[in-house]
């Protein structure tokens, strides 16, 4: 009987994860939804050296903190289905940012194989990554790949199988990252109580639980409340840490944790892991534009200007198709008025159906134009920059930077409409 190894395929959006999945599984995949939600679940298989790899394609995510349904689903698969390991597809052109997810996977204790994708683009930029040195520093296998051409995929699969069956990786071993003296002291107190009460430790490592409380992970906090009184104690300790961080550093635990994770990643990448050709200017035009668009003063001014221009253009361009819709339904109403006798039936058809449907459809051109422009800004990457700029402001209202989309659509920044705003609110991290 063929041995089966379950492998979770993780990675950031647009890192080449889907291309890697297709390269591994070919046409041998099964697509469905996760139970109870509309997030797509893809599974496939591949046979390597007589061993069957069952590949579970996780939703693309930047983090394992449940800010979105995709992040929550990715974490649930890891803690509930307990795959033997995870392949983390890394965008090697943005290595520092991409390793952020890898660090969290390792903090959860998942055995990880890093697939360094887009290595052809890395070389074009004059960057050389010493993958062997990176592997030694992280303590995980690192494989160079170019998923779009299939280069390195077979080596990735062989490395995955070898790593999965090694005796050293039979149990999950969480990574320990220091988050500074202030947070580490609180984390140690929380870990002691968690281990003493075996609080959720059947699902998560104790230190991981403590960190997620400091990150105000709503899903885990809710589960903690359901698991007993210790959940409230954990919330109290997390609030205590939040107040201390605000008083001493004018920041919050989530920001400190993110800073220390990136500091950990920078320590890994320095001392020869990455070599850059000095003759090549890495400060690209995109970087220069990014610096301007997220500037502390100019950034918000430009953002308001862009949003105003978008809504003004929507109104101007939407007038003509809107007038056509209004004219067509006015004509239909006149025809129905002439054909139908006066009375309740005429009133129902003309005032109810024709005027009602016409009134709604007359807004369709405006909505389509606005959504097209927002999609364009999203594809440019500008919406993510807006979320970054507005994150601190939204936190005063208990929201996250990703709340920017429903805020714009519902009219928080000029114009908008409440109905699509409510629809877009489904993308927020909290059901509230």
C-alpha positions as a Python dict, from the first residue, in 0.01 Angstrom:
ca = {
    (1, 'X'): (0, 0, 0),
    (2, 'X'): (134, 344, -98),
    (3, 'X'): (225, 568, 197),
    (4, 'X'): (42, 904, 192),
    (5, 'X'): (193, 1227, 322),
    (6, 'X'): (-33, 1530, 371),
    (7, 'X'): (129, 1856, 266),
    (8, 'X'): (-19, 2206, 311),
    (9, 'X'): (80, 2450, 37),
    (10, 'X'): (103, 2800, 186),
    (11, 'X'): (212, 3138, 58),
    (12, 'X'): (128, 3505, 11),
    (13, 'X'): (-114, 3613, -261),
    (14, 'X'): (63, 3654, -598),
    (15, 'X'): (372, 3459, -493),
    (16, 'X'): (322, 3185, -752),
    (17, 'X'): (149, 2942, -516),
    (18, 'X'): (-126, 2847, -762),
    (19, 'X'): (132, 2799, -1038),
    (20, 'X'): (334, 2577, -804),
    (21, 'X'): (21, 2379, -714),
    (22, 'X'): (-58, 2323, -1082),
    (23, 'X'): (302, 2225, -1156),
    (24, 'X'): (294, 1968, -873),
    (25, 'X'): (-50, 1818, -933),
    (26, 'X'): (-108, 1871, -1307),
    (27, 'X'): (-472, 1787, -1372),
    (28, 'X'): (-501, 1563, -1067),
    (29, 'X'): (-690, 1808, -845),
    (30, 'X'): (-1023, 1828, -665),
    (31, 'X'): (-1193, 2165, -613),
    (32, 'X'): (-1463, 2249, -359),
    (33, 'X'): (-1538, 2486, -73),
    (34, 'X'): (-1442, 2461, 293),
    (35, 'X'): (-1745, 2347, 498),
    (36, 'X'): (-1982, 2632, 579),
    (37, 'X'): (-1790, 2904, 392),
    (38, 'X'): (-1725, 3010, 34),
    (39, 'X'): (-1345, 3002, 47),
    (40, 'X'): (-1226, 2764, -223),
    (41, 'X'): (-1046, 2446, -123),
    (42, 'X'): (-823, 2274, -377),
    (43, 'X'): (-656, 1939, -325),
    (44, 'X'): (-431, 1742, -555),
    (45, 'X'): (-184, 1458, -545),
    (46, 'X'): (156, 1362, -678),
    (47, 'X'): (354, 1038, -657),
    (48, 'X'): (723, 1076, -567),
    (49, 'X'): (954, 778, -515),
    (50, 'X'): (655, 552, -445),
    (51, 'X'): (509, 791, -186),
    (52, 'X'): (179, 973, -246),
    (53, 'X'): (178, 1343, -161),
    (54, 'X'): (-170, 1479, -85),
    (55, 'X'): (-140, 1853, -148),
    (56, 'X'): (-385, 2086, 29),
    (57, 'X'): (-373, 2431, -132),
    (58, 'X'): (-429, 2684, 148),
    (59, 'X'): (-583, 3025, 71),
    (60, 'X'): (-323, 3290, -4),
    (61, 'X'): (-242, 3477, 317),
    (62, 'X'): (17, 3715, 461),
    (63, 'X'): (-32, 3606, 822),
    (64, 'X'): (-174, 3339, 1052),
    (65, 'X'): (-353, 3598, 1265),
    (66, 'X'): (-721, 3579, 1174),
    (67, 'X'): (-766, 3919, 1008),
    (68, 'X'): (-961, 3761, 721),
    (69, 'X'): (-1151, 3443, 644),
    (70, 'X'): (-861, 3322, 428),
    (71, 'X'): (-615, 3356, 715),
    (72, 'X'): (-852, 3184, 957),
    (73, 'X'): (-910, 2896, 715),
    (74, 'X'): (-537, 2851, 653),
    (75, 'X'): (-471, 2828, 1028),
    (76, 'X'): (-764, 2595, 1092),
    (77, 'X'): (-639, 2350, 830),
    (78, 'X'): (-295, 2346, 992),
    (79, 'X'): (-417, 2294, 1351),
    (80, 'X'): (-713, 2066, 1282),
    (81, 'X'): (-590, 1848, 996),
    (82, 'X'): (-226, 1844, 1119),
    (83, 'X'): (-48, 1790, 786),
    (84, 'X'): (296, 1631, 808),
    (85, 'X'): (452, 1954, 682),
    (86, 'X'): (392, 2273, 486),
    (87, 'X'): (554, 2395, 168),
    (88, 'X'): (575, 2774, 194),
    (89, 'X'): (600, 2927, -154),
    (90, 'X'): (812, 3239, -112),
    (91, 'X'): (840, 3529, -355),
    (92, 'X'): (1218, 3546, -362),
    (93, 'X'): (1207, 3897, -513),
    (94, 'X'): (1052, 4021, -187),
    (95, 'X'): (1223, 3783, 53),
    (96, 'X'): (1195, 3987, 374),
    (97, 'X'): (818, 4035, 336),
    (98, 'X'): (757, 3676, 223),
    (99, 'X'): (944, 3520, 517),
    (100, 'X'): (697, 3684, 759),
    (101, 'X'): (448, 3403, 697),
    (102, 'X'): (723, 3140, 719),
    (103, 'X'): (820, 3266, 1066),
    (104, 'X'): (460, 3233, 1186),
    (105, 'X'): (433, 2883, 1042),
    (106, 'X'): (747, 2792, 1234),
    (107, 'X'): (611, 2957, 1552),
    (108, 'X'): (306, 2733, 1517),
    (109, 'X'): (552, 2443, 1500),
    (110, 'X'): (469, 2326, 1149),
    (111, 'X'): (767, 2160, 975),
    (112, 'X'): (833, 2387, 676),
    (113, 'X'): (1001, 2349, 337),
    (114, 'X'): (1070, 2683, 168),
    (115, 'X'): (1010, 2698, -207),
    (116, 'X'): (1209, 3001, -326),
    (117, 'X'): (1000, 3093, -629),
    (118, 'X'): (1081, 3348, -903),
    (119, 'X'): (1455, 3288, -874),
    (120, 'X'): (1494, 3388, -1240),
    (121, 'X'): (1363, 3736, -1155),
    (122, 'X'): (1598, 3755, -857),
    (123, 'X'): (1901, 3693, -1080),
    (124, 'X'): (1782, 3953, -1331),
    (125, 'X'): (1787, 4208, -1049),
    (126, 'X'): (2149, 4125, -972),
    (127, 'X'): (2068, 3956, -641),
    (128, 'X'): (2224, 3629, -530),
    (129, 'X'): (2059, 3438, -246),
    (130, 'X'): (2270, 3173, -74),
    (131, 'X'): (1989, 2925, -18),
    (132, 'X'): (2212, 2675, 163),
    (133, 'X'): (2314, 2939, 417),
    (134, 'X'): (1950, 3048, 454),
    (135, 'X'): (1852, 2684, 513),
    (136, 'X'): (2113, 2646, 786),
    (137, 'X'): (2006, 2965, 964),
    (138, 'X'): (1635, 2884, 954),
    (139, 'X'): (1680, 2515, 1015),
    (140, 'X'): (1449, 2418, 727),
    (141, 'X'): (1509, 2290, 371),
    (142, 'X'): (1521, 2565, 106),
    (143, 'X'): (1468, 2482, -263),
    (144, 'X'): (1507, 2719, -560),
    (145, 'X'): (1216, 2707, -806),
    (146, 'X'): (1071, 2886, -1108),
    (147, 'X'): (712, 2759, -1097),
    (148, 'X'): (602, 2908, -1430),
    (149, 'X'): (858, 2693, -1616),
    (150, 'X'): (852, 2399, -1373),
    (151, 'X'): (1221, 2439, -1291),
    (152, 'X'): (1308, 2298, -949),
    (153, 'X'): (964, 2143, -888),
    (154, 'X'): (1091, 1784, -893),
    (155, 'X'): (1372, 1876, -655),
    (156, 'X'): (1112, 2043, -430),
    (157, 'X'): (901, 1726, -423),
    (158, 'X'): (1197, 1499, -350),
    (159, 'X'): (1314, 1733, -72),
    (160, 'X'): (961, 1741, 71),
    (161, 'X'): (938, 1362, 82),
    (162, 'X'): (1283, 1326, 237),
    (163, 'X'): (1205, 1590, 500),
    (164, 'X'): (862, 1443, 580),
    (165, 'X'): (991, 1092, 651),
    (166, 'X'): (1295, 1201, 854),
    (167, 'X'): (1278, 1097, 1217),
    (168, 'X'): (1378, 1446, 1331),
    (169, 'X'): (1053, 1594, 1197),
    (170, 'X'): (799, 1353, 1345),
    (171, 'X'): (688, 1605, 1610),
    (172, 'X'): (612, 1972, 1574),
    (173, 'X'): (881, 2198, 1724),
    (174, 'X'): (770, 2563, 1760),
    (175, 'X'): (1017, 2841, 1684),
    (176, 'X'): (1092, 3080, 1972),
    (177, 'X'): (1122, 3448, 1870),
    (178, 'X'): (1196, 3717, 2130),
    (179, 'X'): (961, 4017, 2129),
    (180, 'X'): (1156, 4240, 2362),
    (181, 'X'): (1182, 4250, 2743),
    (182, 'X'): (838, 4403, 2802),
    (183, 'X'): (634, 4165, 2589),
    (184, 'X'): (849, 3861, 2667),
    (185, 'X'): (776, 3907, 3038),
    (186, 'X'): (399, 3911, 2972),
    (187, 'X'): (426, 3618, 2730),
    (188, 'X'): (615, 3414, 2992),
    (189, 'X'): (340, 3481, 3249),
    (190, 'X'): (72, 3383, 2999),
    (191, 'X'): (260, 3069, 2889),
    (192, 'X'): (298, 2955, 3252),
    (193, 'X'): (-78, 2981, 3311),
    (194, 'X'): (-164, 2824, 2972),
    (195, 'X'): (59, 2523, 3038),
    (196, 'X'): (-64, 2494, 3397),
    (197, 'X'): (-428, 2472, 3283),
    (198, 'X'): (-359, 2298, 2946),
    (199, 'X'): (-551, 2587, 2792),
    (200, 'X'): (-613, 2514, 2417),
    (201, 'X'): (-278, 2332, 2404),
    (202, 'X'): (-443, 2042, 2221),
    (203, 'X'): (-457, 2277, 1919),
    (204, 'X'): (-179, 2534, 1956),
    (205, 'X'): (161, 2568, 2127),
    (206, 'X'): (134, 2768, 2451),
    (207, 'X'): (359, 3052, 2333),
    (208, 'X'): (165, 3081, 2005),
    (209, 'X'): (-159, 3122, 2204),
    (210, 'X'): (-5, 3397, 2416),
    (211, 'X'): (119, 3585, 2109),
    (212, 'X'): (-219, 3565, 1940),
    (213, 'X'): (-384, 3712, 2249),
    (214, 'X'): (-140, 4004, 2230),
    (215, 'X'): (-226, 4039, 1860),
    (216, 'X'): (-595, 4051, 1958),
    (217, 'X'): (-677, 3751, 1740),
    (218, 'X'): (-1056, 3758, 1755),
    (219, 'X'): (-1109, 3394, 1660),
    (220, 'X'): (-874, 3261, 1927),
    (221, 'X'): (-1004, 3505, 2191),
    (222, 'X'): (-1361, 3386, 2125),
    (223, 'X'): (-1255, 3023, 2150),
    (224, 'X'): (-1072, 3105, 2473),
    (225, 'X'): (-1386, 3251, 2630),
    (226, 'X'): (-1572, 2932, 2544),
    (227, 'X'): (-1296, 2718, 2699),
    (228, 'X'): (-1313, 2851, 3052),
    (229, 'X'): (-1235, 3141, 3289),
    (230, 'X'): (-866, 3142, 3195),
    (231, 'X'): (-966, 3305, 2867),
    (232, 'X'): (-1072, 3620, 3053),
    (233, 'X'): (-745, 3617, 3245),
    (234, 'X'): (-552, 3601, 2917),
    (235, 'X'): (-753, 3896, 2784),
    (236, 'X'): (-674, 4092, 3100),
    (237, 'X'): (-300, 4025, 3064),
    (238, 'X'): (-313, 4123, 2694),
    (239, 'X'): (-494, 4448, 2784),
    (240, 'X'): (-234, 4517, 3052),
    (241, 'X'): (41, 4477, 2791),
    (242, 'X'): (-148, 4705, 2550),
    (243, 'X'): (-176, 4983, 2808),
    (244, 'X'): (195, 4950, 2895),
    (245, 'X'): (298, 4968, 2528),
    (246, 'X'): (82, 5275, 2471),
    (247, 'X'): (231, 5447, 2778),
    (248, 'X'): (596, 5367, 2711),
    (249, 'X'): (623, 5356, 2332),
    (250, 'X'): (299, 5512, 2198),
    (251, 'X'): (229, 5194, 2006),
    (252, 'X'): (43, 4864, 2047),
    (253, 'X'): (158, 4501, 2092),
    (254, 'X'): (71, 4398, 1733),
    (255, 'X'): (309, 4660, 1592),
    (256, 'X'): (588, 4559, 1831),
    (257, 'X'): (544, 4191, 1744),
    (258, 'X'): (557, 4271, 1371),
    (259, 'X'): (872, 4483, 1422),
    (260, 'X'): (1049, 4206, 1612),
    (261, 'X'): (950, 3946, 1354),
    (262, 'X'): (1101, 4159, 1080),
    (263, 'X'): (1408, 4218, 1297),
    (264, 'X'): (1441, 3839, 1332),
    (265, 'X'): (1412, 3802, 954),
    (266, 'X'): (1672, 4076, 896),
    (267, 'X'): (1912, 3899, 1132),
    (268, 'X'): (1865, 3583, 925),
    (269, 'X'): (1923, 3760, 593),
    (270, 'X'): (2233, 3956, 690),
    (271, 'X'): (2592, 3827, 696),
    (272, 'X'): (2607, 3699, 340),
    (273, 'X'): (2270, 3533, 281),
    (274, 'X'): (2190, 3795, 17),
    (275, 'X'): (2448, 3953, -212),
    (276, 'X'): (2348, 4247, -431),
    (277, 'X'): (2531, 4364, -742),
    (278, 'X'): (2637, 4719, -649),
    (279, 'X'): (2621, 4830, -1013),
    (280, 'X'): (2244, 4775, -1026),
    (281, 'X'): (2010, 5039, -882),
    (282, 'X'): (1758, 4849, -671),
    (283, 'X'): (1574, 5167, -580),
    (284, 'X'): (1328, 5135, -866),
    (285, 'X'): (1078, 5384, -1005),
    (286, 'X'): (808, 5188, -822),
    (287, 'X'): (992, 5242, -492),
    (288, 'X'): (1017, 5616, -557),
    (289, 'X'): (645, 5638, -636),
    (290, 'X'): (567, 5430, -327),
    (291, 'X'): (768, 5665, -107),
    (292, 'X'): (566, 5961, -238),
    (293, 'X'): (223, 5792, -221),
    (294, 'X'): (268, 5683, 143),
    (295, 'X'): (435, 6002, 266),
    (296, 'X'): (305, 6115, 606),
    (297, 'X'): (183, 6453, 473),
    (298, 'X'): (156, 6419, 96),
    (299, 'X'): (16, 6065, 111),
    (300, 'X'): (-324, 6153, 268),
    (301, 'X'): (-356, 6463, 47),
    (302, 'X'): (-293, 6258, -268),
    (303, 'X'): (-531, 5988, -142),
    (304, 'X'): (-816, 6240, -100),
    (305, 'X'): (-738, 6382, -445),
    (306, 'X'): (-744, 6038, -608),
    (307, 'X'): (-1070, 5943, -438),
    (308, 'X'): (-1232, 6273, -531),
    (309, 'X'): (-1119, 6235, -893),
    (310, 'X'): (-1251, 5878, -899),
    (311, 'X'): (-1597, 5975, -774),
    (312, 'X'): (-1612, 6285, -997),
    (313, 'X'): (-1525, 6073, -1300),
    (314, 'X'): (-1786, 5815, -1196),
    (315, 'X'): (-2059, 6080, -1179),
    (316, 'X'): (-1954, 6246, -1507),
    (317, 'X'): (-1926, 5922, -1706),
    (318, 'X'): (-2229, 5765, -1542),
    (319, 'X'): (-2466, 6046, -1639),
    (320, 'X'): (-2503, 5935, -2002),
    (321, 'X'): (-2588, 5565, -1951),
    (322, 'X'): (-2801, 5666, -1652),
    (323, 'X'): (-3007, 5900, -1871),
    (324, 'X'): (-3050, 5619, -2126),
    (325, 'X'): (-3182, 5383, -1856),
    (326, 'X'): (-3418, 5651, -1722),
    (327, 'X'): (-3543, 5731, -2073),
    (328, 'X'): (-3602, 5366, -2163),
    (329, 'X'): (-3799, 5293, -1846),
    (330, 'X'): (-3994, 5619, -1879),
    (331, 'X'): (-4097, 5508, -2228),
    (332, 'X'): (-4195, 5161, -2099),
    (333, 'X'): (-4400, 5330, -1827),
    (334, 'X'): (-4583, 5546, -2084),
    (335, 'X'): (-4658, 5243, -2301),
    (336, 'X'): (-4794, 5049, -2004),
    (337, 'X'): (-5004, 5350, -1901),
    (338, 'X'): (-5167, 5364, -2246),
    (339, 'X'): (-5225, 4989, -2269),
    (340, 'X'): (-5351, 4916, -1917),
    (341, 'X'): (-5678, 5054, -1784),
    (342, 'X'): (-5662, 5292, -1488),
    (343, 'X'): (-5670, 5120, -1154),
    (344, 'X'): (-5469, 4898, -924),
    (345, 'X'): (-5312, 4686, -1201),
    (346, 'X'): (-5181, 4993, -1386),
    (347, 'X'): (-5048, 5138, -1060),
    (348, 'X'): (-4876, 4807, -975),
    (349, 'X'): (-4710, 4772, -1314),
    (350, 'X'): (-4618, 5137, -1382),
    (351, 'X'): (-4546, 5281, -1037),
    (352, 'X'): (-4435, 4954, -876),
    (353, 'X'): (-4255, 4732, -1125),
    (354, 'X'): (-4141, 4969, -1403),
    (355, 'X'): (-4049, 5268, -1185),
    (356, 'X'): (-3903, 5043, -914),
    (357, 'X'): (-3683, 4835, -1143),
    (358, 'X'): (-3590, 5143, -1349),
    (359, 'X'): (-3492, 5336, -1037),
    (360, 'X'): (-3260, 5056, -926),
    (361, 'X'): (-3109, 4982, -1268),
    (362, 'X'): (-3037, 5349, -1332),
    (363, 'X'): (-2767, 5324, -1062),
    (364, 'X'): (-2602, 5019, -1220),
    (365, 'X'): (-2377, 5222, -1456),
    (366, 'X'): (-2249, 5429, -1162),
    (367, 'X'): (-2175, 5119, -955),
    (368, 'X'): (-2002, 4943, -1248),
    (369, 'X'): (-1780, 5243, -1325),
    (370, 'X'): (-1688, 5290, -958),
    (371, 'X'): (-1607, 4922, -912),
    (372, 'X'): (-1399, 4920, -1230),
    (373, 'X'): (-1191, 5212, -1098),
    (374, 'X'): (-1152, 5051, -755),
    (375, 'X'): (-1041, 4726, -921),
    (376, 'X'): (-786, 4925, -1122),
    (377, 'X'): (-651, 5086, -803),
    (378, 'X'): (-644, 4742, -636),
    (379, 'X'): (-444, 4593, -924),
    (380, 'X'): (-198, 4883, -902),
    (381, 'X'): (-151, 4801, -533),
    (382, 'X'): (-277, 5142, -421),
    (383, 'X'): (-560, 5007, -204),
    (384, 'X'): (-305, 4827, 14),
    (385, 'X'): (-118, 5158, 56),
    (386, 'X'): (-442, 5327, 159),
    (387, 'X'): (-505, 5055, 416),
    (388, 'X'): (-154, 5112, 552),
    (389, 'X'): (-204, 5489, 579),
    (390, 'X'): (-547, 5465, 745),
    (391, 'X'): (-474, 5174, 979),
    (392, 'X'): (-385, 5388, 1283),
    (393, 'X'): (-693, 5610, 1233),
    (394, 'X'): (-930, 5314, 1200),
    (395, 'X'): (-790, 5157, 1516),
    (396, 'X'): (-951, 5438, 1719),
    (397, 'X'): (-1285, 5290, 1609),
    (398, 'X'): (-1191, 4927, 1671),
    (399, 'X'): (-1132, 4863, 1300),
    (400, 'X'): (-839, 4753, 1086),
    (401, 'X'): (-674, 4919, 786),
    (402, 'X'): (-850, 4675, 554),
    (403, 'X'): (-1175, 4854, 645),
    (404, 'X'): (-1080, 5113, 386),
    (405, 'X'): (-1274, 4945, 102),
    (406, 'X'): (-1623, 4947, 261),
    (407, 'X'): (-1542, 5291, 405),
    (408, 'X'): (-1482, 5430, 55),
    (409, 'X'): (-1767, 5250, -117),
    (410, 'X'): (-2024, 5347, 147),
    (411, 'X'): (-1928, 5714, 118),
    (412, 'X'): (-1671, 5770, 395),
    (413, 'X'): (-1449, 5939, 137),
    (414, 'X'): (-1671, 6143, -96),
    (415, 'X'): (-1973, 5988, -261),
    (416, 'X'): (-2047, 5619, -235),
    (417, 'X'): (-2358, 5419, -154),
    (418, 'X'): (-2455, 5233, 161),
    (419, 'X'): (-2573, 4913, -12),
    (420, 'X'): (-2242, 4815, -183),
    (421, 'X'): (-2068, 4945, 130),
    (422, 'X'): (-2257, 4690, 340),
    (423, 'X'): (-2177, 4420, 83),
    (424, 'X'): (-1804, 4500, 91),
    (425, 'X'): (-1810, 4493, 474),
    (426, 'X'): (-1815, 4112, 439),
    (427, 'X'): (-1440, 4133, 371),
    (428, 'X'): (-1367, 4271, 720),
    (429, 'X'): (-1192, 4066, 986),
    (430, 'X'): (-1483, 4076, 1233),
    (431, 'X'): (-1846, 3968, 1186),
    (432, 'X'): (-1940, 4289, 1374),
}
